[in-house]
Structures are given as C-alpha cells and as structure tokens.
Amino acid sequence: MSLKDFVIVAKLGEGAYSSVYKVQRIVDSQIYALKKVKMNNLSDKEQENALNEVRILASLNSPYIVGYKHSFIESNSLWYIFNHLALLWSS
C-alpha cells in the first residue's frame, strides 16, 4: 500500500510534526483518515516513539480506539491509515 492508492479529499488537521487527511481509497472508494508524520523533522528518539506508536496501535482491538488499518513509509514520512470517525458516528 502506498500514497498512490489514495486520493486526498480534505485536510482534517495539523500539528507540529504531523498532518491528518481524509482520503478515499481508489480501488473501492472507502473513506479513511491518513496521518502523515514527517520523520526527517524528528530526533532519533522521536522517530523510535512514532514507530512504537504504530506497533501499539496495530496490536490493539477495542471499540474505544480508532481502528488502525495499515502503515507505510514513503517520501521521508510515516503514514498510517485509520477508520474515518465521521463515517462511524453517522451509522
């Protein structure tokens, strides 16, 4: 999976080291949230923490935590895909 599998629909938010986008997966038109963490702006320890966050999210399965789907590294950034909450709340 990579960025070319998605179309960015809108920017949902931004922080010091990351941005979150509403995206649509091209193959099936599913909507997700895609978080981009700019790894080149982080110290070695912060990069390690970002990767640990992904590992922890991937291991969790709870109705109280946003559903983690997948992650990948591309263009010096760590990208991870989550369920888009607006879709979950409207059901």
For each residue, the residues with C-beta under 8 A, 3 or more apart:
1: 5 70 72 81
2: 5 72 74
3: 6 74 75 79
4:
5: 1 2 25 26 27
6: 3 23 24 25 26 32 34
7: 23 24 26
8: 11 21 22 23 34
9: 21 22 23 24 31
10: 21 22
11: 8 14 19 20 21 22
12: 20 21 22 33
13: 19 20
14: 11 18 19 20
15: 18 19
16:
17: 37 38 41 42 46
18: 14 15 35 36 37 38
19: 11 13 14 15 35 36
20: 11 12 13 14 33 34 35 36
21: 8 9 10 11 12 33 34 35 36
22: 8 9 10 11 12 31 32 33 34 84
23: 6 7 8 9 31 32 33 34 81
24: 6 7 9 29 30 31 32
25: 5 6 28 29 30 31 32
26: 5 6 7 29
27: 5
28: 25
29: 24 25 26
30: 24 25
31: 9 22 23 24 25 84 87
32: 6 22 23 24 25 69 81 82 83 84
33: 12 20 21 22 23 66 81 82 83 84 85
34: 6 8 20 21 22 23 79 80 81 82
35: 18 19 20 21 79 80 81 82
36: 18 19 20 21 77 78 79
37: 17 18 42 50 77 78 79 80
38: 17 18 41 42 76 77
39: 42 47 50 73 76 77 78
40: 76
41: 17 38
42: 17 37 38 39 46 47 50
43: 46 47
44: 47 48
45: 48 49
46: 17 42 43 49 50
47: 39 42 43 44 50 51
48: 44 45 51 52
49: 45 46 52 53
50: 37 39 42 46 47 53 54 78
51: 47 48 54 55 78
52: 48 49 55 56
53: 49 50 56 57
54: 50 51 57 58 68 71 78 80
55: 51 52 58 59
56: 52 53 59 60
57: 53 54 60 65 68 80
58: 54 55 68 71
59: 55 56
60: 56 57 65 68
61:
62: 65
63:
64:
65: 57 60 62 68
66: 33 82 83 85
67: 82 83
68: 54 57 58 60 65 71 80 81 82
69: 32 80 81 82 83
70: 1 80 81
71: 54 58 68 78 79 80 81
72: 1 2 78 79
73: 39 77 78 79
74: 2 3 77 79
75: 3
76: 38 39 40
77: 36 37 38 39 73 74
78: 36 37 39 50 51 54 71 72 73
79: 3 34 35 36 37 71 72 73 74
80: 34 35 37 54 57 68 69 70 71
81: 1 23 32 33 34 35 68 69 70 71
82: 32 33 34 35 66 67 68 69
83: 32 33 66 67 69 87 88
84: 22 31 32 33 87 88
85: 33 66 88 89
86: 89 90
87: 31 83 84 90 91
88: 83 84 85 91
89: 85 86
90: 86 87
91: 87 88
